[in-house]
Amino acid sequence: MKTIKSYFAGIHRMRYLLGALIALVISDGVITHFLVQRGLAWELNPFLRTLISEGNFLVVKVFGVLLAALILWDIYKQWPKLARISSLCFVGLYAGIVGWNLSVFFATQV
């Protein structure tokens, strides 16, 4: 049992947090793109709003989250606690955003 617990501690925990963050941000992008293209929602971020119609929206989201994950990983090397807490906050934020997007999607399907 101790080996399993130690496996999910330290560096592995940070990898899972970053993997979850990447998955959530990409999910947010896919769901938002779907909703906006069908006129069911709109993008609140003014910087990304123009990119949806141009088709670069998902590319920017993927590039941005990969860059953010690399920066958080670099911070983890120097300040592991700060990087874990920051990553956990971002995962929570994007989990809320994806939950909101899904609620909008399911509300429009009724």
SVG drawing of the C-alpha trace seen along z (x, -y; Angstrom):
<svg xmlns="http://www.w3.org/2000/svg" viewBox="-36 -42 51 44">
<polyline fill="none" stroke="black" stroke-width="0.4" points="0.0,0.0 2.8,-2.3 4.3,-2.0 1.0,-2.9 0.7,-5.9 4.2,-7.0 3.6,-6.6 0.8,-9.2 2.9,-11.6 5.6,-14.1 6.4,-14.1 3.6,-11.8 1.0,-14.0 2.3,-17.0 2.1,-15.0 -1.5,-14.0 -2.4,-17.6 -0.8,-18.9 -2.4,-16.1 -5.8,-17.0 -5.3,-20.7 -4.4,-20.0 -7.4,-17.7 -9.8,-20.3 -8.6,-23.2 -8.8,-21.3 -12.3,-20.1 -13.3,-23.7 -12.1,-24.7 -13.9,-21.9 -17.2,-22.4 -17.0,-26.2 -16.2,-25.9 -19.2,-23.6 -21.6,-25.9 -20.5,-29.1 -20.6,-27.6 -24.2,-26.6 -25.2,-30.0 -25.9,-28.5 -23.3,-30.5 -20.5,-33.0 -16.9,-33.3 -16.5,-35.7 -12.7,-36.1 -12.4,-39.1 -8.9,-37.9 -10.3,-34.5 -13.6,-35.7 -12.3,-36.8 -10.3,-33.5 -13.4,-31.3 -14.7,-32.7 -11.2,-32.4 -10.8,-28.8 -7.6,-29.3 -9.4,-29.0 -8.5,-25.4 -4.9,-25.8 -4.4,-28.7 -6.1,-26.9 -3.9,-23.8 -0.7,-25.8 -1.5,-28.0 -2.2,-25.1 0.9,-23.3 3.0,-26.4 1.3,-26.9 2.0,-23.3 5.7,-23.7 5.9,-26.8 4.2,-25.1 6.6,-22.2 9.6,-24.6 8.3,-26.3 7.8,-22.8 11.6,-22.2 12.3,-25.3 9.2,-25.7 7.2,-22.4 4.6,-23.4 3.8,-26.6 3.5,-24.8 1.2,-22.1 -1.1,-24.6 -1.2,-26.8 -1.9,-23.7 -4.6,-22.5 -6.3,-26.0 -6.2,-26.0 -7.6,-22.4 -10.5,-23.5 -11.1,-26.6 -11.3,-24.7 -13.3,-21.9 -15.9,-24.6 -15.7,-26.1 -16.2,-22.7 -19.0,-22.0 -20.7,-25.3 -20.2,-24.6 -21.7,-21.2 -24.7,-22.6 -25.3,-25.1 -25.0,-22.3 -27.5,-20.0 -29.9,-22.9 -30.1,-23.7 -30.7,-20.0 -34.0,-19.8"/>
</svg>
